[in-house]
Amino acid sequence: MTNKKGLFITFEGPDGSGKSTILSMVYDHLQSKNYSFVINFTREPGGRNNIIAEDIRNILLNKIEYKISPRAEALLFAASRAQHVKDFILPNLEKGHLILCDRYIHSSLIYQGYARNLGIKEVWDINMFGINHVLPDLTIVLMLRPEEGLKRISMNELREINRLDKEKLSLHQLVYNGYRKLIDENQNKNIVEVDASASVNEVFKKVIQIINNKIKEYYGE
């Protein structure tokens, strides 16, 4: 892997935990600070200005009628991520930019490796091949119980309902359990839990404090 110079921060969590909302708030806040480095945001599956990765996203999330096998699903997520890293994430990191990303490899480990029961190691290995070991410097996991997350989704008329949102509650419970396991097993390894059941402003304040500390540590600003 090419040595990266930038800072890579990813946002994870069960569906409905507010990742996209908080990420948008964080991006706007950081942009207002006039840092010396460039700040980019993106999301997965897919990616900014990436036709190939976005086409795969459309298959994975928007084609609700598709019956995708768990193995094919895992490979499609890995393929989209591989293209995203090659075309957007790694080039920007090499320029010293800060990247904020809504979901990344940990989503595959939890959704496909744990909840779909394909195996954490198996999903890890295919992703490592795809992304050439480009891993986040910091992962923020917004934790919210599945019942509350699905309730939020159903009440948000502006949110796109995708194929994964329509999964049974039992799968969303497995996803929650998987993130709980990830956090418990990776303490002090740049994976930080934030309680997403609090108000949006409270969650934002906690998240921005974590990120500010990381920026100061990494860029000295």
C-alpha atoms as an extended CHARMM CRD file, in Angstrom:
* protein
*
       221  EXT
         1         1  MET       CA              0.0000000000        0.0000000000        0.0000000000  PROA      1               0.0000000000
         2         2  THR       CA              1.1640000000        3.5250000000       -0.7840000000  PROA      2               0.0000000000
         3         3  ASN       CA              1.9370000000        5.4260000000        2.4020000000  PROA      3               0.0000000000
         4         4  LYS       CA             -0.9290000000        7.8240000000        2.9370000000  PROA      4               0.0000000000
         5         5  LYS       CA             -0.4610000000       11.3170000000        4.3090000000  PROA      5               0.0000000000
         6         6  GLY       CA             -4.0590000000       12.3200000000        4.9900000000  PROA      6               0.0000000000
         7         7  LEU       CA             -6.5030000000       11.4220000000        7.7530000000  PROA      7               0.0000000000
         8         8  PHE       CA             -9.2650000000        8.8890000000        7.0710000000  PROA      8               0.0000000000
         9         9  ILE       CA            -12.3270000000        8.9310000000        9.3730000000  PROA      9               0.0000000000
        10        10  THR       CA            -15.2800000000        6.6000000000        8.8880000000  PROA      10              0.0000000000
        11        11  PHE       CA            -18.7700000000        6.5940000000       10.3960000000  PROA      11              0.0000000000
        12        12  GLU       CA            -20.5060000000        3.3180000000       11.2350000000  PROA      12              0.0000000000
        13        13  GLY       CA            -23.6190000000        2.1160000000       12.9960000000  PROA      13              0.0000000000
        14        14  PRO       CA            -26.9460000000        0.3140000000       12.6420000000  PROA      14              0.0000000000
        15        15  ASP       CA            -29.5370000000        1.6350000000       10.2010000000  PROA      15              0.0000000000
        16        16  GLY       CA            -31.3400000000        4.7280000000       11.4730000000  PROA      16              0.0000000000
        17        17  SER       CA            -28.5540000000        5.7330000000       13.8540000000  PROA      17              0.0000000000
        18        18  GLY       CA            -28.1190000000        9.1390000000       12.1970000000  PROA      18              0.0000000000
        19        19  LYS       CA            -24.7330000000        8.6890000000       10.5220000000  PROA      19              0.0000000000
        20        20  SER       CA            -25.5300000000       10.7460000000        7.4340000000  PROA      20              0.0000000000
        21        21  THR       CA            -27.0110000000       13.6050000000        9.4480000000  PROA      21              0.0000000000
        22        22  ILE       CA            -24.0840000000       13.8030000000       11.8530000000  PROA      22              0.0000000000
        23        23  LEU       CA            -21.5180000000       13.4580000000        9.0650000000  PROA      23              0.0000000000
        24        24  SER       CA            -23.1040000000       16.3670000000        7.1980000000  PROA      24              0.0000000000
        25        25  MET       CA            -23.0160000000       18.5090000000       10.3400000000  PROA      25              0.0000000000
        26        26  VAL       CA            -19.3940000000       17.5710000000       11.0040000000  PROA      26              0.0000000000
        27        27  TYR       CA            -18.3820000000       18.3780000000        7.4280000000  PROA      27              0.0000000000
        28        28  ASP       CA            -20.0470000000       21.8090000000        7.5240000000  PROA      28              0.0000000000
        29        29  HSD       CA            -18.4590000000       22.5700000000       10.8840000000  PROA      29              0.0000000000
        30        30  LEU       CA            -14.9590000000       21.5770000000        9.7780000000  PROA      30              0.0000000000
        31        31  GLN       CA            -15.2940000000       23.5150000000        6.5270000000  PROA      31              0.0000000000
        32        32  SER       CA            -15.9960000000       26.6640000000        8.5300000000  PROA      32              0.0000000000
        33        33  LYS       CA            -12.7050000000       26.3390000000       10.4260000000  PROA      33              0.0000000000
        34        34  ASN       CA            -10.4250000000       27.2060000000        7.4660000000  PROA      34              0.0000000000
        35        35  TYR       CA             -7.9260000000       24.4370000000        8.1450000000  PROA      35              0.0000000000
        36        36  SER       CA             -4.7920000000       24.2630000000        6.0250000000  PROA      36              0.0000000000
        37        37  PHE       CA             -5.8170000000       20.8320000000        4.6960000000  PROA      37              0.0000000000
        38        38  VAL       CA             -8.6820000000       19.9420000000        2.3390000000  PROA      38              0.0000000000
        39        39  ILE       CA            -11.7460000000       18.1950000000        3.7730000000  PROA      39              0.0000000000
        40        40  ASN       CA            -13.6830000000       15.6950000000        1.6590000000  PROA      40              0.0000000000
        41        41  PHE       CA            -16.7520000000       13.6110000000        2.3900000000  PROA      41              0.0000000000
        42        42  THR       CA            -18.0700000000       10.5180000000        0.6740000000  PROA      42              0.0000000000
        43        43  ARG       CA            -20.1940000000        7.4520000000        1.3770000000  PROA      43              0.0000000000
        44        44  GLU       CA            -20.5490000000        3.7590000000        0.6730000000  PROA      44              0.0000000000
        45        45  PRO       CA            -21.5290000000        1.7230000000       -1.1460000000  PROA      45              0.0000000000
        46        46  GLY       CA            -20.6290000000        3.8990000000       -4.1120000000  PROA      46              0.0000000000
        47        47  GLY       CA            -18.5960000000        7.0560000000       -3.8150000000  PROA      47              0.0000000000
        48        48  ARG       CA            -18.2480000000       10.5940000000       -5.0330000000  PROA      48              0.0000000000
        49        49  ASN       CA            -18.2180000000       10.9670000000       -8.8270000000  PROA      49              0.0000000000
        50        50  ASN       CA            -17.5570000000        7.2610000000       -9.2880000000  PROA      50              0.0000000000
        51        51  ILE       CA            -19.7860000000        5.7450000000      -11.9690000000  PROA      51              0.0000000000
        52        52  ILE       CA            -18.6770000000        2.1350000000      -11.4680000000  PROA      52              0.0000000000
        53        53  ALA       CA            -19.0520000000        2.1540000000       -7.6750000000  PROA      53              0.0000000000
        54        54  GLU       CA            -22.3950000000        3.9680000000       -7.9530000000  PROA      54              0.0000000000
        55        55  ASP       CA            -23.7250000000        1.4280000000      -10.4560000000  PROA      55              0.0000000000
        56        56  ILE       CA            -22.8950000000       -1.3360000000       -7.9760000000  PROA      56              0.0000000000
        57        57  ARG       CA            -24.6370000000        0.6830000000       -5.2390000000  PROA      57              0.0000000000
        58        58  ASN       CA            -27.7630000000        0.7850000000       -7.3830000000  PROA      58              0.0000000000
        59        59  ILE       CA            -27.7600000000       -3.0090000000       -7.6200000000  PROA      59              0.0000000000
        60        60  LEU       CA            -27.1320000000       -3.4720000000       -3.8930000000  PROA      60              0.0000000000
        61        61  LEU       CA            -29.5940000000       -0.9590000000       -2.4610000000  PROA      61              0.0000000000
        62        62  ASN       CA            -32.0590000000        0.3380000000       -5.0190000000  PROA      62              0.0000000000
        63        63  LYS       CA            -32.9920000000       -2.8330000000       -6.8670000000  PROA      63              0.0000000000
        64        64  ILE       CA            -35.3400000000       -3.9520000000       -4.1090000000  PROA      64              0.0000000000
        65        65  GLU       CA            -36.7390000000       -6.7620000000       -6.2360000000  PROA      65              0.0000000000
        66        66  TYR       CA            -33.3150000000       -8.3910000000       -6.6690000000  PROA      66              0.0000000000
        67        67  LYS       CA            -32.6970000000      -11.5460000000       -4.6390000000  PROA      67              0.0000000000
        68        68  ILE       CA            -28.9450000000      -11.2780000000       -4.1070000000  PROA      68              0.0000000000
        69        69  SER       CA            -27.1840000000      -14.2030000000       -2.4300000000  PROA      69              0.0000000000
        70        70  PRO       CA            -25.1590000000      -13.3190000000        0.6920000000  PROA      70              0.0000000000
        71        71  ARG       CA            -21.8760000000      -14.2560000000       -0.9860000000  PROA      71              0.0000000000
        72        72  ALA       CA            -22.6430000000      -12.2040000000       -4.0740000000  PROA      72              0.0000000000
        73        73  GLU       CA            -23.6940000000       -9.3160000000       -1.8370000000  PROA      73              0.0000000000
        74        74  ALA       CA            -20.3810000000       -9.4140000000        0.0410000000  PROA      74              0.0000000000
        75        75  LEU       CA            -18.4000000000       -9.5000000000       -3.1960000000  PROA      75              0.0000000000
        76        76  LEU       CA            -20.3670000000       -6.6070000000       -4.6920000000  PROA      76              0.0000000000
        77        77  PHE       CA            -19.7520000000       -4.4460000000       -1.6200000000  PROA      77              0.0000000000
        78        78  ALA       CA            -16.0420000000       -5.3010000000       -1.7930000000  PROA      78              0.0000000000
        79        79  ALA       CA            -15.9070000000       -4.5230000000       -5.5240000000  PROA      79              0.0000000000
        80        80  SER       CA            -17.5830000000       -1.1490000000       -5.0630000000  PROA      80              0.0000000000
        81        81  ARG       CA            -15.2030000000       -0.3520000000       -2.2070000000  PROA      81              0.0000000000
        82        82  ALA       CA            -12.1530000000       -1.3480000000       -4.2570000000  PROA      82              0.0000000000
        83        83  GLN       CA            -13.0990000000        1.0900000000       -7.0130000000  PROA      83              0.0000000000
        84        84  HSD       CA            -13.9060000000        3.8050000000       -4.4730000000  PROA      84              0.0000000000
        85        85  VAL       CA            -10.4930000000        3.4570000000       -2.8270000000  PROA      85              0.0000000000
        86        86  LYS       CA             -8.6070000000        3.4720000000       -6.1200000000  PROA      86              0.0000000000
        87        87  ASP       CA            -10.4020000000        6.4490000000       -7.6670000000  PROA      87              0.0000000000
        88        88  PHE       CA            -11.1740000000        8.6810000000       -4.6880000000  PROA      88              0.0000000000
        89        89  ILE       CA            -10.0190000000        7.7020000000       -1.2130000000  PROA      89              0.0000000000
        90        90  LEU       CA             -6.3630000000        6.8580000000       -1.7940000000  PROA      90              0.0000000000
        91        91  PRO       CA             -5.6040000000        9.7430000000       -4.2190000000  PROA      91              0.0000000000
        92        92  ASN       CA             -7.0120000000       12.2510000000       -1.7200000000  PROA      92              0.0000000000
        93        93  LEU       CA             -5.1930000000       10.7060000000        1.2220000000  PROA      93              0.0000000000
        94        94  GLU       CA             -1.9440000000       10.8800000000       -0.7350000000  PROA      94              0.0000000000
        95        95  LYS       CA             -2.5470000000       14.6240000000       -1.1060000000  PROA      95              0.0000000000
        96        96  GLY       CA             -2.8540000000       14.9880000000        2.6700000000  PROA      96              0.0000000000
        97        97  HSD       CA             -6.6140000000       15.5530000000        2.6700000000  PROA      97              0.0000000000
        98        98  LEU       CA             -9.0120000000       14.6270000000        5.4700000000  PROA      98              0.0000000000
        99        99  ILE       CA            -11.7250000000       12.2270000000        4.3170000000  PROA      99              0.0000000000
       100       100  LEU       CA            -15.0260000000       11.6470000000        6.1140000000  PROA      100             0.0000000000
       101       101  CYS       CA            -16.7870000000        8.4970000000        4.8900000000  PROA      101             0.0000000000
       102       102  ASP       CA            -20.2900000000        7.2510000000        5.6730000000  PROA      102             0.0000000000
       103       103  ARG       CA            -19.6520000000        3.4910000000        6.0830000000  PROA      103             0.0000000000
       104       104  TYR       CA            -16.6060000000        1.5020000000        5.0350000000  PROA      104             0.0000000000
       105       105  ILE       CA            -15.1220000000       -1.9480000000        5.6480000000  PROA      105             0.0000000000
       106       106  HSD       CA            -16.6440000000       -2.4220000000        9.1120000000  PROA      106             0.0000000000
       107       107  SER       CA            -20.1220000000       -2.3520000000        7.5680000000  PROA      107             0.0000000000
       108       108  SER       CA            -19.2270000000       -5.3870000000        5.4640000000  PROA      108             0.0000000000
       109       109  LEU       CA            -17.7360000000       -7.1900000000        8.4510000000  PROA      109             0.0000000000
       110       110  ILE       CA            -20.9460000000       -6.6540000000       10.4150000000  PROA      110             0.0000000000
       111       111  TYR       CA            -23.6770000000       -6.9570000000        7.7810000000  PROA      111             0.0000000000
       112       112  GLN       CA            -22.1940000000       -9.7370000000        5.6650000000  PROA      112             0.0000000000
       113       113  GLY       CA            -19.5970000000      -11.3400000000        7.9250000000  PROA      113             0.0000000000
       114       114  TYR       CA            -21.6210000000      -11.3700000000       11.1440000000  PROA      114             0.0000000000
       115       115  ALA       CA            -25.3250000000      -10.8490000000       10.3680000000  PROA      115             0.0000000000
       116       116  ARG       CA            -25.2790000000      -12.9020000000        7.1290000000  PROA      116             0.0000000000
       117       117  ASN       CA            -23.0260000000      -15.4460000000        8.8640000000  PROA      117             0.0000000000
       118       118  LEU       CA            -20.4020000000      -15.5170000000        6.0980000000  PROA      118             0.0000000000
       119       119  GLY       CA            -17.5500000000      -15.1940000000        8.5980000000  PROA      119             0.0000000000
       120       120  ILE       CA            -15.6490000000      -12.1170000000        9.7310000000  PROA      120             0.0000000000
       121       121  LYS       CA            -12.3070000000      -13.4310000000        8.4560000000  PROA      121             0.0000000000
       122       122  GLU       CA            -13.7020000000      -14.3720000000        5.0600000000  PROA      122             0.0000000000
       123       123  VAL       CA            -15.2290000000      -10.9350000000        4.5060000000  PROA      123             0.0000000000
       124       124  TRP       CA            -12.1090000000       -9.2480000000        5.8820000000  PROA      124             0.0000000000
       125       125  ASP       CA             -9.9060000000      -11.1260000000        3.4260000000  PROA      125             0.0000000000
       126       126  ILE       CA            -11.8610000000      -10.2600000000        0.2800000000  PROA      126             0.0000000000
       127       127  ASN       CA            -11.9840000000       -6.6200000000        1.3410000000  PROA      127             0.0000000000
       128       128  MET       CA             -8.2740000000       -6.4550000000        2.1080000000  PROA      128             0.0000000000
       129       129  PHE       CA             -7.6040000000       -7.7200000000       -1.3980000000  PROA      129             0.0000000000
       130       130  GLY       CA             -9.9300000000       -5.0600000000       -2.8160000000  PROA      130             0.0000000000
       131       131  ILE       CA             -8.7610000000       -2.0290000000       -0.8320000000  PROA      131             0.0000000000
       132       132  ASN       CA             -5.0700000000       -2.9560000000       -0.6120000000  PROA      132             0.0000000000
       133       133  HSD       CA             -5.0780000000       -2.4710000000        3.1710000000  PROA      133             0.0000000000
       134       134  VAL       CA             -6.2640000000        1.1650000000        3.1120000000  PROA      134             0.0000000000
       135       135  LEU       CA             -7.8760000000        1.3230000000        6.5660000000  PROA      135             0.0000000000
       136       136  PRO       CA             -9.4280000000        4.1600000000        8.6030000000  PROA      136             0.0000000000
       137       137  ASP       CA             -7.3990000000        6.0950000000       11.1500000000  PROA      137             0.0000000000
       138       138  LEU       CA            -10.5630000000        6.5620000000       13.2170000000  PROA      138             0.0000000000
       139       139  THR       CA            -13.9600000000        4.8500000000       13.1430000000  PROA      139             0.0000000000
       140       140  ILE       CA            -16.9030000000        6.4110000000       14.9870000000  PROA      140             0.0000000000
       141       141  VAL       CA            -19.7410000000        3.9770000000       15.6710000000  PROA      141             0.0000000000
       142       142  LEU       CA            -23.1210000000        5.5620000000       16.3890000000  PROA      142             0.0000000000
       143       143  MET       CA            -24.9870000000        2.9740000000       18.4320000000  PROA      143             0.0000000000
       144       144  LEU       CA            -28.7710000000        2.7860000000       18.5100000000  PROA      144             0.0000000000
       145       145  ARG       CA            -31.0270000000       -0.1610000000       19.2630000000  PROA      145             0.0000000000
       146       146  PRO       CA            -32.6780000000       -1.5720000000       16.1110000000  PROA      146             0.0000000000
       147       147  GLU       CA            -36.2450000000       -0.9020000000       17.2100000000  PROA      147             0.0000000000
       148       148  GLU       CA            -35.4870000000        2.7970000000       17.6070000000  PROA      148             0.0000000000
       149       149  GLY       CA            -33.4880000000        2.9430000000       14.3910000000  PROA      149             0.0000000000
       150       150  LEU       CA            -36.2800000000        1.4130000000       12.3090000000  PROA      150             0.0000000000
       151       151  LYS       CA            -38.7800000000        3.7400000000       13.9820000000  PROA      151             0.0000000000
       152       152  ARG       CA            -36.6830000000        6.7290000000       12.9460000000  PROA      152             0.0000000000
       153       153  ILE       CA            -36.4810000000        5.4330000000        9.3820000000  PROA      153             0.0000000000
       154       154  SER       CA            -40.2550000000        4.9910000000        9.1440000000  PROA      154             0.0000000000
       155       155  MET       CA            -40.8220000000        8.5350000000       10.4350000000  PROA      155             0.0000000000
       156       156  ASN       CA            -38.3170000000       10.1760000000        8.0850000000  PROA      156             0.0000000000
       157       157  GLU       CA            -40.2260000000       10.9050000000        4.8920000000  PROA      157             0.0000000000
       158       158  LEU       CA            -37.1260000000       12.3310000000        3.2070000000  PROA      158             0.0000000000
       159       159  ARG       CA            -34.9910000000        9.2090000000        3.7200000000  PROA      159             0.0000000000
       160       160  GLU       CA            -34.6050000000        6.7790000000        0.8380000000  PROA      160             0.0000000000
       161       161  ILE       CA            -35.8450000000        3.3210000000        1.8320000000  PROA      161             0.0000000000
       162       162  ASN       CA            -33.3780000000        0.7870000000        0.4790000000  PROA      162             0.0000000000
       163       163  ARG       CA            -33.2330000000       -2.9940000000        0.2130000000  PROA      163             0.0000000000
       164       164  LEU       CA            -31.4390000000       -3.4410000000        3.5480000000  PROA      164             0.0000000000
       165       165  ASP       CA            -33.9770000000       -1.2720000000        5.3810000000  PROA      165             0.0000000000
       166       166  LYS       CA            -36.6380000000       -3.8070000000        4.4210000000  PROA      166             0.0000000000
       167       167  GLU       CA            -34.8700000000       -6.7020000000        6.1080000000  PROA      167             0.0000000000
       168       168  LYS       CA            -36.5330000000       -8.3720000000        9.0850000000  PROA      168             0.0000000000
       169       169  LEU       CA            -35.9900000000       -7.0230000000       12.6040000000  PROA      169             0.0000000000
       170       170  SER       CA            -33.9940000000      -10.1640000000       13.3900000000  PROA      170             0.0000000000
       171       171  LEU       CA            -31.2710000000       -9.1500000000       10.9090000000  PROA      171             0.0000000000
       172       172  HSD       CA            -31.1320000000       -5.6070000000       12.2950000000  PROA      172             0.0000000000
       173       173  GLN       CA            -30.7590000000       -7.1050000000       15.7820000000  PROA      173             0.0000000000
       174       174  LEU       CA            -27.8300000000       -9.1720000000       14.5360000000  PROA      174             0.0000000000
       175       175  VAL       CA            -26.2930000000       -6.0280000000       13.0580000000  PROA      175             0.0000000000
       176       176  TYR       CA            -26.6080000000       -4.2630000000       16.4170000000  PROA      176             0.0000000000
       177       177  ASN       CA            -25.0630000000       -7.2560000000       18.2030000000  PROA      177             0.0000000000
       178       178  GLY       CA            -22.2520000000       -7.3140000000       15.6450000000  PROA      178             0.0000000000
       179       179  TYR       CA            -21.3670000000       -3.6770000000       16.2370000000  PROA      179             0.0000000000
       180       180  ARG       CA            -21.5190000000       -4.2800000000       19.9870000000  PROA      180             0.0000000000
       181       181  LYS       CA            -19.0390000000       -7.1340000000       19.5590000000  PROA      181             0.0000000000
       182       182  LEU       CA            -16.8000000000       -5.0090000000       17.3100000000  PROA      182             0.0000000000
       183       183  ILE       CA            -16.6230000000       -2.2260000000       19.8870000000  PROA      183             0.0000000000
       184       184  ASP       CA            -16.0360000000       -4.5460000000       22.8350000000  PROA      184             0.0000000000
       185       185  GLU       CA            -13.2110000000       -6.3770000000       21.0440000000  PROA      185             0.0000000000
       186       186  ASN       CA            -11.4550000000       -3.2860000000       19.6820000000  PROA      186             0.0000000000
       187       187  GLN       CA            -11.1230000000       -0.9360000000       22.6250000000  PROA      187             0.0000000000
       188       188  ASN       CA             -8.2380000000        1.5230000000       22.2310000000  PROA      188             0.0000000000
       189       189  LYS       CA             -7.9180000000        0.6320000000       18.5230000000  PROA      189             0.0000000000
       190       190  ASN       CA             -9.3250000000        3.8070000000       16.9740000000  PROA      190             0.0000000000
       191       191  ILE       CA            -12.9120000000        2.5180000000       17.1370000000  PROA      191             0.0000000000
       192       192  VAL       CA            -15.0070000000        4.8470000000       19.2970000000  PROA      192             0.0000000000
       193       193  GLU       CA            -18.6280000000        4.3450000000       20.3660000000  PROA      193             0.0000000000
       194       194  VAL       CA            -21.0960000000        7.2290000000       20.5720000000  PROA      194             0.0000000000
       195       195  ASP       CA            -24.6020000000        6.8630000000       22.0250000000  PROA      195             0.0000000000
       196       196  ALA       CA            -26.9210000000        7.8150000000       19.1430000000  PROA      196             0.0000000000
       197       197  SER       CA            -30.0610000000        7.7930000000       21.3030000000  PROA      197             0.0000000000
       198       198  ALA       CA            -29.2280000000       11.2950000000       22.5500000000  PROA      198             0.0000000000
       199       199  SER       CA            -30.3820000000       14.4430000000       20.7400000000  PROA      199             0.0000000000
       200       200  VAL       CA            -28.7870000000       15.3330000000       17.4060000000  PROA      200             0.0000000000
       201       201  ASN       CA            -26.9400000000       18.2730000000       18.9620000000  PROA      201             0.0000000000
       202       202  GLU       CA            -25.6190000000       16.1540000000       21.8290000000  PROA      202             0.0000000000
       203       203  VAL       CA            -24.3980000000       13.4780000000       19.4230000000  PROA      203             0.0000000000
       204       204  PHE       CA            -22.7860000000       16.1190000000       17.2110000000  PROA      204             0.0000000000
       205       205  LYS       CA            -20.9530000000       17.7150000000       20.1530000000  PROA      205             0.0000000000
       206       206  LYS       CA            -19.5540000000       14.3600000000       21.2260000000  PROA      206             0.0000000000
       207       207  VAL       CA            -18.4980000000       13.4050000000       17.7010000000  PROA      207             0.0000000000
       208       208  ILE       CA            -16.8700000000       16.7460000000       16.9040000000  PROA      208             0.0000000000
       209       209  GLN       CA            -14.8980000000       16.5900000000       20.1570000000  PROA      209             0.0000000000
       210       210  ILE       CA            -13.5270000000       13.1790000000       19.1690000000  PROA      210             0.0000000000
       211       211  ILE       CA            -12.6440000000       14.3930000000       15.6790000000  PROA      211             0.0000000000
       212       212  ASN       CA            -11.0650000000       17.6240000000       16.8890000000  PROA      212             0.0000000000
       213       213  ASN       CA             -8.7770000000       15.6110000000       19.1530000000  PROA      213             0.0000000000
       214       214  LYS       CA             -7.8020000000       13.3810000000       16.2450000000  PROA      214             0.0000000000
       215       215  ILE       CA             -7.1170000000       16.3580000000       13.9610000000  PROA      215             0.0000000000
       216       216  LYS       CA             -4.9070000000       17.9780000000       16.5940000000  PROA      216             0.0000000000
       217       217  GLU       CA             -3.0390000000       14.7060000000       17.0600000000  PROA      217             0.0000000000
       218       218  TYR       CA             -2.6180000000       14.1180000000       13.3300000000  PROA      218             0.0000000000
       219       219  TYR       CA             -2.2210000000       17.5710000000       11.7750000000  PROA      219             0.0000000000
       220       220  GLY       CA             -1.2400000000       19.5670000000       14.8290000000  PROA      220             0.0000000000
       221       221  GLU       CA             -4.0770000000       22.0660000000       14.2350000000  PROA      221             0.0000000000
